[in-house]
């Protein structure tokens, strides 16, 4: 079951041409379209399903700097500022609030790693506090677990995924972005070795610049054009609870469960570090690159071998652009939730927080995370195909940093001075043979 989502209307007419076409109506694509249009460009946003319907509405709703990889900290810091700006400009509540993020641990080694991270973060103007057991107890008086410490970042925030991306789309539309839902991008046309058009199921759009922000679908789209993009797909599960006492006003993470306070008085709840990896021909193709990440996180991962494996073999990657594409066969990716994870998360939450003993599961859902081998996204030009750009592979971090990632993508497309140094997000690093290893705390 998919979580509830605020829906927006589509523009009726597909433009014959646009300065930039953005493929993908998640938080990254919508934010990029917004920032491109603010630069005075004509922008068409193409979405095969509807805006915000996949992982952008299925995530936890955390907007955090805390625990980010060193390369992501500047982007996360800017994202918090932009969340406020874009929400204000939309004139519609995206649920964004600066209510802080708190992580708790029973592992002294993890606490030591947090202390090192906090020192790095301070160098980048992010102020996080490492907490003693007594300070944890003061912040969580009803929690019955025994913690060796915690990490708290008061400037971090939260937003409501079901509200946020549609709200950002409203802001983008105010700057002239046209939004086309139920309109799959089948592929690209080229002239003289560079992008000249996007072919959609409703007709072509002439353009000299295309930004692909397709999340879980990006690697498949790239392969259609002979472009390698190592992306692994991880199906994750989350749920929302019925309303309960406010044990935290923001987001709370532990070694087992993670929660975020919702505007409806309940919590978004999930087990930390759990998911199911979909085995596919593409994943085997990139297995060597993903091996370090898998070794580090395999305790929380299941492997799935099923229908999707054979579907990928049968459909191939060379479909005709004048016939229906794989993107039209599955408008909204909607994996089933793993209810064993839901039930375990609720049990652990209540066990540690007896004040929540009356809450129940109101709804559960699955979503698909697009992951790179080093868990750092790609926000980059693609040198083999001039005019083609990527903003994808956000590895479960995309929602929180979405507004800033979109701004950086817009800067890369236009060649303007970038919001932050884009070197860490280069496409080349994934395909030039350099060793990749996972980074970041969470």
N, C-alpha and C positions, 0 to 999 in steps of 0.2 A: 504494500500500500504506500502511495506517495503522501508526503505531508501536505497540509493545506497550503495554498499559494495564492496570493493576490494576482489576478490576471489583468493584463492590459490589452487594448485593442491594437490591431495591426494597421499600418497604412495601406490603403487600397491599391495604389498604383506603384508598380515596380519601376524605378527610374531606369532610363536607357543608359545613363552613365553616372559615375560618381568619382570624386577625387580618390576616395578610399572605400573599399568594401571590407567590412568586418564580418567574419564568419564565426558565429557562436554567440548566443544570447545569455551567457552566464555572467557572473560578476566581473570577470576580466574583460570580456568583449564589450559589455555595456559601458564599463568605465572607460575603456579605450575609445569607444565611439564618442562618448561625452567630451573627452579631452581633445580629440581630433577636431570635433565640431567647434569647440571653443577657440581653436586656432584659425577658424574661418574656412575650413574645408567642408565640402559636401560629403556626407557619410551615409552609406546604406548599411544597416545591420541585418544580417541574414540568419535566421534560426529555423532549423528543421522541425522543431516542436514548438514550444513557447518559452518566453523569456523566464529564466531562472528555474526551469523545471527539473534540471538534473542536479548535480552535486551542489550547486549554489543555493538550493533550498533544502538540502538534505544534510548539511554539515552541522556542527555543534553551535555555530554562532559566536565563536570566540574571535575577538579582535585584539591580538596580543603581540607585544614585542618580546615578552618573556620567553626565554629558551630558544630564540631564533638563532640560526647560524650567523656567524659574524657578518657574512655577506648580506644577509637579509635584514639585519637590524635597521640600517638607514631607511630601507623601504617600508618596514613595519612602522617606524616612527612617523614617516610622512603620511602613511595610510590613515593613522588615527586623526590627524589634522584634516585630511580630505574627507573622511567619513562625516565629520561635523559640517564641513563646507557644503558637500553635495546633498546631505540631508536637508540643510537649511534652504538650499537653492530649489530643491524639489518641492518644498512646501508640503511634503508628505512624510509621515513618521516612518523611518526605517528601523526603529527600535534601537538606534545606537545610543549607548550610555557609557560614560567612563566610570565603571564600577569596580575596576581592578581585577587582577587574576592572582590566585593563590594556589601554589602547589605544595603538597605535603609529602614527606618521605619517612620511611622506617630504615633506610639504608644509609649508613654513614658515608659510603663512597659516593653515592649520588649527591648527598649534601655538600661534600667537598667539591664536586664538579659544579654545583650551583654557585658556590662561593667564587670559583674561578670565572664562571660566566658573568656574574654580577660585576666583577672588576672590569671585564672587557666591555660590558654594556655601559658602565659609567663613562668610559672613554668616548662613547658615542651619545652622551647626554640622555641615556635611559637609566633611571634610578630605581633599582630593585633592592629590596632588603632581605637578607638572610635571617630567618627567625629561629630563635631558640625554642626548645620544648615549651617553656613557660609562656613565651609570646604566642605560640600556636594555640595553646590552651586558652589564652585570653581572647583570641579571635574566634575560636570555635568552642565555646563553653559547653555545648551539649554533645560534643563528639567524644566517644568512649575509647577510641583507639589511642595508642601510645606512639608518638612521633619523635624522631630524633631532631626534626627541624622542618623548616619550610622556606619558600621563596615567594615574596609578595611584590607585585608591581602595581602600585595604585593608579598609574596613568593609563593602564590598559583598559579595554572595554569589551562590550558585547553588542550584538545587534540581532534582529529577528530575521533569519533567512527567508521566511515566507513573505516578509514585507520588504526586505532590503533591495533586492535587485529590481523588482518592479518600480520602487521609488526612485532608484538611480536612473532607470529608463525614462521616467517622467522628466527628470532633470536633463537627460540627453536630448529628449525630444524638444525641449525648450530652446535648444541651440540649433535645431534644424535636422537632427538625425532622423532618418526614416527607418521604421522598424517593420520587418517582414517576417511574420511567423508562419509556421506550416509551409516553409519555403526552403527546401534543402539545397545546399550548394553541391552540385554534382562534381565539379572540377574546375580547372583553369584552362584558359586559352592563352597562347603566347604568340608574339610577333617579334622577330629579330632576337630571339633568345630571352625575352623578358615578358612579364605578365602583361596581358592586354585586355583580359575580361574574366569575369566569373560566370560560369554557366550554372544557372539555377533551374529547378524544375518548372519555374514559371517564366523562364526566359533569361537571356544573357544581360549582364551589366558591364558596359565598357569601363575599364579602370586601369590605371597604371600602378596601383598599390593595393595589395590584399593582405590583411592581417588575419591569420588563422588563430582563433581562440576557442578551439573545439573540444578541449578537455579530453575525455576518454576516446573521442573519435579522431583526434588529430593525427595520430600515427598512420591510421588507415588512409586518411585523405592524402597525406604526404606520399605514401607508397604508391598511390595512383600516378604520381608524377615523378617517380624514381628517386625520391628524397628519403634518406634513412632518418628515422626519428625513434630512438629507443625509449619506449614508454611501456611500463607495466601497469596492469589494471588490478586494483584491489577493491573488492566489494566490502563495504563497511556497513555496520548496523547502528542505528540510534533510535531513541524513542522519546516521547514526552510523557510526563506524569500528570496526574490530577493535581490541583492546587494543594500546597502544604506550607508549613511555617518557613519563614525566610532564614535559613541557616547561613546563607551568604547572599549578598545582593549582586554579586558578579559571577565569576567562573571559579570553580574549584577542581583541582586535579589531585588524584592520589595514585598510589601504585596499582590500584585496581579499577576504580570508577572515576569518571569525570562528569561534572554537572555544570549547567549554566542556568541561572535564574531567568525565567521567562516573564514577559509582560502579563501573561494570563495567570500568573501566580503559581504555576507548576515549574518543573525543571526539564531541560533537555538532558538526557542521561545516556552514557555509553560506557563500555569497558575500555580502558586505556590500552592502546597498542594491539588491538585485535582486528582481524580481517581475514578475508578469503582471497587468495591469489588465483586468478583465472589462468589456467594453463592454455596457451595458444601457440600456433606456429610462430607468431611474431615474438612471443616471449622466449621461446627456444632460440630464435634467431639472435636475440640479445642477451642470452643467458650469462655469458661471461661478464658482461658489464654489470649485471644485477647481482652477481654472486656475493660481493661484500655486504650489500644491504640485506640480502636474505639471511646470511649467516648471523648478522647482528640482531635481526628482528624475528627470526624464525619461531621463537617460542610462542609468539602471539599470532602466528599465521597458519591458516589451513590452506591446503591446495585443492583446487577444484578442476576436474577433468570431465567435460560434458559436451552438451550440444553445441556450445559456442565454438569449441575447438574445430568441429567438423564443418560448421557453418562458414568459418573463415577459409578453410581449405576449398570448399565448393565455390564460394563467391569469387575468390581470387582478388586481384587488385587492379584489373584492367577492364573495368566496366565501360561501356559506351556512354558518352555524355548526352546522347539524345534518347536514352532510355532510363527507367528508374534505377537509382543507385542504392547501395546498402543503407544510406542515410534516410531513405524514404521507407525502408522496410521496418525500421524501429525508431519511431518519432521521439519517444522519451524512454531512455534507459531506466528500467525500474526493477532492479534485483530484489528478490524477496529478503526480508530481514531474517537474521539468525536468532530465533526466539530463545535459544539456550543462552546467548549472550545477554539478551534483554532481561531474562529472569535472574541470571547471576548478578547483573549490575544492580537490579533493584534490591535483591537480597543483601548484597554487600553495603549498599547505601543505607538501608534501614538498620542493619546490624550496627553500623558505626554511628548512626544518628537516630537514636530512638524517638526523637521528637517527630520524625517523619513516618512513624509506624502505620499511619492511616492512609498514606498515599498509594495509588494504584497506577498501573500502566494505562494511559489513555489511548495511545497509538504508537506503533512501531513501523520503521521503514528501513529500506536499504538504499545505498547509493554507491557510485563507483568513483574511486579516486585514481587520477592519472598521475603516475609516479615516474620520475627520472631515476637513473642509477645512483646519483648523489643527493637526491631529494631536494635539489635546487631547481627552480623553474627555468624555462627557456623564454627569454624576452629579447628577441634578436632578429636581425636580418638573416636571410638564408642565401649565402653567396652563390651557390650553384644556380639560383633562379632569381635574378634581379627583379625587384618589385614585390617579392614574397617575403612575409614576415611572420614570426611565431610569437605567441604569448600563451604558453601551455606548459603542462608537466608540473603543476603546482604542488603535487605530493601532499595534499591535505592541508596546505597553508593558504590556498587561494582566496578564501572568503575574507579573512582578516586583512590581508594586504592588498585586496582587490583594487580599491580606488587608486593606490599608488602604483601598483603594477600596470594598471591601465594608463596612467599618466606617463610612466616610463616607456611603455609600448608606443604611445603616441609620439613621444619625443624621438624614439628610434626610427619610426616610420618617416617623420618629417625631417630628420637630421638636425633638430634643434638641440640646444644644450640640455643634456639629460638631467632628470630630477635627481638621480643618483648615478654613480659609476655603473654602467651596464656590463662591464667586463665579466663579472661572475656569472652572468646569465646568458652567455654567448651560446649560440647553436654549435659553433665549431668544437667546443670542449667535449661534446657528446660523441663526436664522430672522428676526431683526429688521432685516436689511439692512446691518449693520455690516460693513466689510471684514475678511476673515480671511486670514491668511498663516501658513505653516508656522513652527513654533518648535522649539527644542531643537537639540542638536548631532548626535544620532544617530537 
